[in-house]
Amino acid sequence: MLTAAQIDRTVAAALEEDAPWGDATSEALIPEAATATASLVAREEGVLAGGAVFAAAFRLTDPRIRVELAREDGAAFAPGDILATVTGPARSVLTAERVGLNFVQRMSGIATLTARYVAEVAHTKARVVDTRKTTPGLRAFEKHAVVCGGGHNHRYSLSDAVMAKDNHLGVLTAQGLSVTDALRQAKSRLPHTTHIEVEVDRIDQIEPVLAAGIGTIMLDNFTPDQLREGVALVAGRAIVEASGGVNLDTVRAIAETGVDVVSVGALTHGARAVDLGLDLHVAL
């Protein structure tokens, strides 16, 4: 999902945003011939994501900078661990520092939070998945970070699958059709390869949706008891996804109801950046 071309395009835009006419401070204070060696150091424990993105910030600033990654994406780290080393012209290293850190701290924060959710449900069959609640323009970066944390991706975009929520069903049934007939008509207009998911918020909606041959049914804001009832009613006829009200205090109980998937918007919109620092030594 996160391609080299996408990394370069997005990181280049971030570098232009941060230093549109150059780095006035480094150019004024740092001798042109000075070199720097820097270490990316963890200040707290976490899970790494965005190593290639961190490296791209320096490479795109100055191809003379060399970045050596000491850990791969998905690796756990502890305070004091060195995650990467950076060597090259000091001015350029300082210019790229903040952009590189912003990406790797944010992405590692998502991976770290995802890993906590995954650990809570490891004894169940449930997958922890993300949502489309991502930072505009950074979806591929944030969804990559979810995978680094052991989670899975939901659909990437609106183009990837049909996902009918209450507003969509309201429009369909306004034509006077039942939910089942409306969904069957919609299916008849789609390629056979298109996956369809339908959201319900009441137990009595489940059977009419299943009767249309839907692949995934989302039980939205159901209590654990209602989720167990819904799983029993579906009885393997569709993938069962739970959503709504999911946090670190509730995800275990939700997963233990037997659902196949638990979607968590907080993985991307609620993650805190991990504290990573760039310890730098300049040689004049």
Buried (B, 14 or more C-beta within 10 A) or exposed (E): EBEEEBBBEBBBEBBEEBBEEEBEEBEEEBEEEBBBBBBBBBEEBBBBBBBBBBBBBBBBBBEEBEBEBBBEBBBBBEEEBBBBBBBBBBBBBBBBBBBBBBBBBBBBBBBBBBBBBBBBBEEBEBBBBBBBBBEEEBBBBBBBBBBBBBBBBBBBEEEEBBBBBEEBBEEBBEEEBEBBBBBBEBBEEEEEEEBBBBBBBEEEBBBBBBBBEBBBBBBBEBEBEBBBBBBEBBEEBBBBBBBBEBEEEBBBEBBBBBBBBBBBBBBBBEBEBBBBBBEBEBEE
